[in-house]
């Protein structure tokens, strides 16, 4: 069953989504007034609905069919924003929030699992989410998510080291000099402060986490778009 989900309006253009396929209708009139535009869009919506049901024999989902501007539309997890002269797909803000929640759930400090297993589960979520939304523009969002994810991983590692002696040993192993490692090791359990304001940021760097196996959201996104010719 194919569902005719939404009709979206921008000025004199009507865009209709049907099971992921974009049908575009250009109205032969100048929509200068909001009421005129909405009336025209409503007329086209009923016309297209009738055509889909009678000509194609498909069922239209009336509860998901509505008229709105592209910036207010959510379709299969996507939103839309205007880039210069054209509208482009982006992950909807609700989809981004859900993605962040999934990553946060996998980075709970009270989840006692091996770091390698945690990274494996994180990579599965990251790759799956990015591949689904790969056609969307989201560099700014992924850059912020990437940085916050590394912070959460650093907190996990810092907590796993538990005692100052273990923390000093870990920092020295990662290339921090002895004096600075000892000073940082005795900063206590102020996790967020330690992993963002001290040498822990340099010790557990992006490069070291990548070597450990963690997928960088922004790097994976750029790589996938390049391979698909979407840049």
N, C-alpha and C positions, 0 to 999 in steps of 0.2 A: 504494500500500500504506500503510495507516494502522497505526502502531505504538502499542500500549498500553504505555506506558513505565514508569509508576510508580504505586504505591499508597502514600500517605503517611498517617500516623496521628497524631492529637493527641487524647488522652483518648478520648472515645466517638465521635469523628468520623473517617470515612474519606474522603479526597479522592482521586479517581482522575483522572489526566490521560490523555486520549486525543486525540492529534494537536492539542493546544492547547485542547481543549474540557474544561471542568471538570465532572465528574459528582460529586455529593456524596451520600454515604450516611451517615445517622445511625444508629448501632447502638442497638437497643432494650435496652441494658443499661448498667450502671454499671461502667466499666473502672477499678477502683481498684488492681489489681495489674498489674505490668508483664507477667507471663507471660500473664495473662488477656487483656490488651489485644493482645498479639502473636498469641495463638492466634485471637482474634476477627478480627483484621486479616488473618491468613493465610487463614482460612475465606472471608472476603468477597473476598479477592483471587482465589482459585480460582473462586468463584462468578461474579464479574464477568468473569474471563477466559473462562470457558465461555460466558457469555452473549454476549460480543463475537464469539467465534469461530463459535459455532453460529447465533446469531440474526442477527448482522450480516454474517457471512461475511468477517470481517476477520482479519488475522494478528497475533497478539500476539508481540512481541519479548521472549522469556523472559529474555534476558541483561540487558535494561534494566528489567525489572519486579522491584521489590523493595519491602520494607516499611521505612520509616524515619520519623523525626520530621521535621516541616517544616523545622526549622532546619538539618538535615543533608542536605537534598535539593538536587540540582542538576538543573535541567530546562531544556533549550534555552538554557543560559547564565544562567538565572535562579536565584536563591536565594530564601529566604523568611524573613521576620522578623515578630515579633509587635508590632503597633502598638496599644497599649492593649488592646482586646478582640478584635481580629481580626488574621489573618495577611495580610501584603501582600507582593507581589513586589518584589525588589530585584536588581540585578545581582550575580551570584555573585562571590565574592572572586577566583576564577580569571579571570573575565571582566574584572574591573577591572585585574588585573595585566597581562593581555594588552593591554588598551587603553593602559596606561602604557608598555609596551614598544614599541608601535607609534609612539606620540608621540616617545619617546626616539630611536627609529631614524631618524625624520624630522628630528630636531634634532641629529644628529651634526655636530660642528664640522668634521670632515674631509670632509664631503659638499659639494663645491664647486659649489653651484647658486645662482641668483639668489634673493634673499629673497622676492620676489613668488611665484616658483614654489614655494618651500618652504611659504609660507603657504597657497597653493592646495591643496597635497597635505594639509597639516594640516587644513584646513577640510573636505576630503572625508572624512577619517577621523572627525573630530569629529561632523559632521552624521550620518554613517552610523551610528556607534555609538550616539549619543544617540537617534536615531529608532527604532532597534531596541529599546532598553531604556526607551523613553519612559514606559511604564506603571509603571516601578519608581521607588521612592523612593531618591534618590541625591544630594541637595543637598550633604551634608557631603563626600562623596567628590569631587564635581565642583568644589567650592570649592577644595579642596587641589590637585587636578590643575590647575585653572586658574592658580593662583598659581605652581606649579612650571613650567608651560609657559611663562609669561611670563619667568621667570628663565632658562630655557634659550634663549629667543629673544634676551634681552639679552646672554647670553654669546656667541651667534653674531654679533650686531652688533658687540660689543666686539672680537671677534677679527678680523672683517672690516676694521675700521678700522686694525688692525695697529700703526701707528707713533704715538707721542705727538702729533705735529702733527695727524695726521688725527683722532685722538680728541678733541683740544682743539677742532678745527674742528666736529666733529659735535656735541659737547656745547653749544657756543655757539649752533649753529644750532637746537638743541632748547630754547633758552631759559635755559641755565645762564650765570651771569655769568663774565666773563673769568678772574678770579683762581681761582675754584673749578674752572672747567673745566681750567685749566692744572695745578692741584694734582692733580686726579683723573687727568688724562691720563698723569701720570708715576708712577702707582701700580704699573705693570708688568702682568704677565700673570697675576696672581692672580684669575682669572676669577670664581670664585664669590664671593669676598670683595668684589670691585669692584662686581659687579652686585646685591649684596644689602645692602651697608653704606655705599655712597656716593651721590652725587647722580644716579648712573645710573638708580636706581629711579624718581626723579622725572622725569628727562629722557625715559626710554623708558617712559612710564606706560601703564597699561591703555588710557586714552583714545587715546593716540597709536598704539598697536598696533591698536586697533579701527579707527581712521581709515585705517591702512595696509591693513586688510582681514582681520585675524585675528579669527576667531569666538571669542567668549568661551563656554566650555563651560557655565558656570552661567547666563549670560544667555540662551543659545540654549535650554537645557533649560527654563527658566522660561517663555520665550516659547512654545515648542511645547506645553507642558502647558496654558498659558492658552488657546491657540487650540483645543486639543482638548477643553477643558472638564474637565481632570483635576485642577485645583487644588482 
